[in-house]
Amino acid sequence: MNTFARTLAGIMFVLCAGSAHAQLAAERLYYGFGQRVHVTVTAPASAGEALRLRLYDPTNGQVAAETSCAAGRVDLAGLFPRLWTTTEPRLFYAQLMVGTQPFGAPLVLDPRVTPDKARMIDPGTLEPTLEPGRGIPMFEGVRSQADGAGTPARTFSALRVYPERDVEVVTSLGTMRFRLRPDAAPNTAFNFRHLVEGGFYDGVTFHRVVNELDTGARFVVQMGDPSGTGLGGPGYHIDLEPTTLPHGFGVLSMARSPGDPNSAGSQVFVCLSRAGTGGLDGSYTSFAELIDGAETLDAIARVETDDLDRPLDAPVIERASLVPAVPFPERGPSLREQPRIVPGR
């Protein structure tokens, strides 16, 4: 078995193992366009009411579709034909209901479509530029149909189906819990999930801390480089991805090199305020948000640093792991959405 095959097998094992005790479990990770989307429905032993499946739209939290189902093997595409017939593919969460009560973490139903590509553009000339600090990222645009001018057609080719998980980050200064937002940036969220599953962040430090800018606004704490230099990564790059999640307190976003929008990998930063990080919208891919552990984030942000923003005694990620997410309709707001008082300010 070659390296790629072993890596893919490892990812599938972790995904299946994580789903073993869930009420909904996908048979595989990818389903090609038009195929049956087989999942297993396991009813709680106490279930005395009819089973139902709901599709939730994460953009507004509303039920997009609902139908009855039976325990055992079911075809989501047969129950919800819109998964393949839609002309505007979008991400949904499939949630098992027993009567009116949700059970277990939902499945993420993530459509695989042609990605948009970003380039650095000189805002004055609107020409591509590689000069650091001069360009801004701009997406080329993907159309539903090829426009005859070189713009690629947008193709819907598959569904990626997996159980929703939060990320728990246990650090030397406390614990934080993040909710992944594949509805905002699906490829970036999945990349982070993959790295967490593989243990990539265990033992890694917070190598950069900028608690406050010259303006007085709080900025970021950064992690994800096992070398601790700020130059390391996972050995590959991922592209800048359009995102709908605004930068703000507790939002997790991808770090990258200033001159190349498609140079992210494993390094991420956690935002400390909307005032300090709002200007990053559109230039960096935000993909998760803090739902617990504000005190830990504040403690990391207050560590003493040198003139290059390197902590003198760097906080350490002792363990980062995936934990079951709560059923979709029971999730609370993120800390980004809650008013708060900053300790020591």
N, C-alpha and C positions, 0 to 999 in steps of 0.2 A: 504494500500500500504506500503510495507516494505521500509527500508532506501535505499537499493540499487535501487529499482524501482523508488523511488522519485528522486534520484540523476540522474539516466539515463534519466528520463522524463525531468528533468531540463536542462540537456545538450542538448537534442533534441530540446527543446523549444528555447533555445538561438541560436542554429545553424539555425533553420528554420526562426526565427525572423531576424537574420543577413542576411539571403538570400532574404528577402521579396522584396527588391528593386533591386536585381541583375538581370542580363540578363539570367543567368543560375542558376537553383535551383534544387538540388537533392531532391527526394521524401523521402529518408531516408539516414541514415548515413552509414549503412553496406548493401552490396549486396553479398550473398553467391555465391560461384564459379558456373559459368555457368548460373546464373540468368540474366534476363533482367535488365539493369541499366537505369531505367526510370528517366529522368530529364525534367524540364519544360523550354522551350525556350521562352523568352519574348522579342519581337523585339521592338526597340525604335519606338516611334510614327512617327518619321521622316524617318523611313527606307523606301527607295524606291528601294533598290537594293536587290539582292538575299542574303539569309542568308547562312552562311557556318560555319562549326565547324572545328577547328584545334586542333590537339594534338601536344603540344610542349614538347620537351625533355629538361628538365631543366639543364642537364649536359653540353649541348653544345648550348642551345638556339635555336636549329633548329626545323623546322616543321617536325614532324615524320609521320603525316598523315593528310589528309584534305578531307572533303566531304561536299556536299550541305545538307541543312536541311530545315525544315519548322517550323514556330512558333507553340507552343503548346507542347504536350507531345511526347518525342522521346526516343528511346532506344539507348543509347551510345554503348552498346555491339553489337547491330545489325548494327549500322553505322560503328563501328570499331571492327570487330571480333578479331583482334589481342589482345584485352584486356583479352580474355580468352584463346586464342589458343597459346599464346607465351610460349615458354619453359624457358624463362628467364624473369620473371615478373619484371617490373620496373615502377617507378612513372612517370606519365605524368600530364600535365596541359591541361584541355579542355577549349578552348577559343572561344567565339562567335565572328564572323566576319560579318559585314554588308558591302558587297563589299570587299574592301581592308582595311576597318577600323575596329579595335577591339572595342568591347563594353563590359563594365563591367569587374569585377574581374573574373578570371578563376576559374574552379572547380579543386581541387586537387583530382587526381585518384591514391589512395595509395594502392598498393597490400599488402595483409596480408599474410605473409609467416612465416614459422617456424623461430623464432629468434635464433641468435647465443648467446652463453653464455660465459661470461668471468670469469676466476678464477685468483687469485694471485699466480704467479709461481716464485719460486726462480731461478734467471737467471743462477746460478752456477750449481744447481743440476737438474733443470727443473722439480722439484717436487712442488706440492702445498704447500703454506705456509700462515700462518696467522700472522706472525711476522711483526709488523708495520715497514715500511721503508725498508724492505728487498725484498719484492716481486714486480713484475711488472704484470700488467694485460695482460692476453693472452686469446684469444678466442678459444673455443674448435673446431670450424669449423662445418658447416652444409653442407652436400653434397646433390646433386640432387637425389642420390639414397643411401640407407643405404649401408655402406661399409663392413658390417659384423664384424666390430671391435667395435661396440657400438656407432658409430657416427650416430646421428639421420638423417633421410631423410628430405629433405627440401620440405615442402608441401605448395602449393598455395591454400588458402581456401576462400578468399573473397577480395572485394574491399572496402576500406573506402573512401567515397566521400563527400567532403565538400568545401564550398567557401573559396578561399584564402583570408587571412586577415593579415595585419601587426599589430604589437603591439606598441601602443603609451604609453609611460611612462612619466607622468607629475610629476616632482619632485619639491622640494622646491628651487632648483637651476636652473630650466629650464626643457625643454622637449626633450626627445629622441624618435626616431622611429626606430623599428627593423623590418627587414624582416625575417620571419620564413623560415627555410630551411628544409622542410620535405623530400626533395630529398636527403639530407645529413644524416639526423637522424630522421626518421618519427615518431617513438614512443616518443622520447624526445620532439620534437617540438609539438606534439599533447598534451602531458602532460602539457607543459607550457601554451599552448593555453587554455586548460581546467581550469587551475588555474586562469589565467587572466580573463576568462569569469565569474568565480565564485567570483571575487573580492578579491581573496586571498592576493594580494600584496598591496591593498589599505591601506595606513597608516603605511606600513612597512619601516624600516630604512635601509640605507647602513651601516651595522654593522662592516665592515672590509674594510680598504683602505690601499693598499700598492702601493704608487705612484712610488717608486723607489727601486730596489734591490741594494745590495752591489756592484753589477757590474755596476750600473748606468743605467741599462735598466728599463724601466717602466713595471709595473706588472699588477695588477688587482684592481677593486673595487667589493665588494661582497654584495649581498642583498638576501632577500627571507626568512628570519627567523622572524616571527611575535613576538617571544620572545625577539629578539635582543641580544641573548646570543651567537649565532653561533651554538647552539645545537638543535634548533627547526626545525620543518618541517610540512608537511601536514598530518602526521599520517600514511604514507605508504612509501615504497621504490620502485624505479624503477631500472631496470638493466642498467649497462653500455652498451652503444650501439655503434657499429662501425660507424664512421662518416667520410665523405670525405671533411669536411670543415676545413681548416687549422686555428689554433689559430693565431690571429693577431689583430690589432687595431679595437675596436668596436665589436669583435666577442663575442657572448653570449654562455657560456658553463656551464655545470652542476658541482656544487661542490659536494663532497662526502667525506666520512671518508677515511683516508689514507690506512687502511688495508683491506677495503672491496670495491671492484669495483662496487658492486651492492647495494649501500647504498645512492644513490641520491634520492631527493624528490622534494623540492621546492627551495632550495638555489642555486643561480646561481652567476656567476661572469662575469664581462665585462672586456675583455682584453684591455690593454693600449699600447701594442707594440708587434710586431712579435719577436723582439729580446728577450723580457722577457718571452714570453709565448709559443714560438715555441716548447720548450721541453715538453709541455703538450700533444702534438699530440699523439693519440693512447692510452693515459691513462685517458683522460677526454672526455666527449661527447659535442662537440660544435654543435649548432643547429640553430643559428640565427645570423644576422649581422646588424650592425648599418647602416642606410641609411640617417639619419638626426639627428643632435644634438651633433656634435663633441665638441662644446664649452661647452655644459652641462656636458658631460662626463669629460672633462678636469677640469671643476670647481669642480666636485665631487672628482676627484682624488687629488686636491690640498688642501682639507680641512686638518686642523691640527689634528694630531692623538697622542695617547699615545704610550708607549713603546710596547704595545700589538697590535698595528695597529687599535685600536678602535678610531673612530672619537670623538673629544671632544664635537662637536655640530653636531650630525649625520644628514646628509641630509635625507629627508623623501620622499617616493613615495606617492604623494597625490592621484594619480589615475593611474591605468594601465588598458587599454581597447583595444579591437580589433577594427580596422578601415579598411575600404575596401582597398584592394590592387589595384594598377593600373593594367590595362590589361598587359598580359605577355610581348608582344613585345615592350611595351613602358617603361618598367622598366629600370632605370639607374643602374650604378655600385654601389656597396656598398662602404662605406668609407674605408673599409679594402683594397680596390683596388686602392685608390687614394693617390698620394703623398700629404703630409701635413706638416705644420710647427707647432711644439708644442709650445703653448704660454708659456712664462716665462722661456724658456730653452735656 
